[in-house]
Amino acid sequence: MKSNATRTNTTTYSATVHESEITATLCDLLAKQNGFSLESSNVRCRGYHSAEDTSTGYRHSWKIEVTVDHSQEASHENEA
């Protein structure tokens, strides 16, 4: 087999990102945007890939939810 290579002044970096890493990163971003940390015991998150069949093909998105349990905040204030 004969092959040719052409050098240009660009570098392309690529990576395969697993579903759990995507969810963790996006949840962390959403939590930080709203002033919360995923490290807090009253904060939890979930995320999943979604695909919608449209007339022009599939529309892909990632659904992310960060839930803050405010009832736990009140119980911690009473302990202090």
C-alpha positions in Angstrom: 0.0 0.0 0.0 1.3 3.4 -0.9 0.5 6.3 1.4 1.2 10.0 1.4 1.5 12.5 4.2 1.3 16.2 4.0 2.5 18.4 6.8 0.5 21.5 7.7 0.9 24.0 10.5 -2.0 22.6 12.6 -2.2 20.0 15.4 -5.4 18.2 16.1 -6.1 16.7 19.5 -8.9 14.2 20.1 -10.2 12.1 22.9 -12.9 9.6 23.7 -15.0 10.8 26.6 -17.0 8.3 28.5 -20.6 8.9 29.5 -19.8 9.1 33.2 -17.1 11.8 32.6 -19.5 13.9 30.5 -22.2 13.8 33.1 -19.8 14.6 36.0 -18.2 17.5 34.1 -21.5 19.0 33.0 -23.2 18.6 36.5 -20.2 20.3 38.1 -20.4 23.2 35.6 -24.2 23.6 36.2 -23.8 23.4 40.0 -21.0 26.0 40.0 -23.0 28.4 37.7 -25.7 28.3 40.4 -23.4 28.7 43.4 -23.4 25.1 44.6 -20.7 22.4 45.0 -21.3 18.8 44.1 -19.3 18.0 47.2 -22.1 19.2 49.5 -24.1 16.4 51.1 -27.4 18.1 50.1 -26.5 18.4 46.4 -26.9 15.5 43.9 -26.9 15.3 40.1 -27.8 13.1 37.2 -27.4 13.4 33.5 -28.1 11.4 30.4 -27.9 11.5 26.6 -31.2 12.2 24.8 -32.0 11.9 21.1 -35.1 13.3 19.5 -36.2 12.1 16.1 -37.1 15.1 13.9 -38.1 15.5 10.3 -34.5 16.4 9.5 -32.8 13.6 11.5 -31.9 13.0 15.1 -31.3 15.9 17.4 -28.9 14.9 20.2 -28.6 16.6 23.6 -27.3 15.9 27.1 -29.9 16.4 29.9 -28.4 17.5 33.2 -30.1 18.0 36.6 -28.6 19.3 39.8 -30.9 18.9 42.8 -30.3 20.8 46.0 -32.2 19.5 49.1 -32.9 22.6 51.1 -34.5 20.6 53.9 -31.0 19.2 54.7 -29.7 22.8 55.0 -32.2 23.6 57.7 -31.3 20.5 59.7 -27.6 21.5 59.6 -28.3 25.0 60.8 -30.1 23.6 63.9 -27.1 21.5 64.7 -24.7 24.4 64.8 
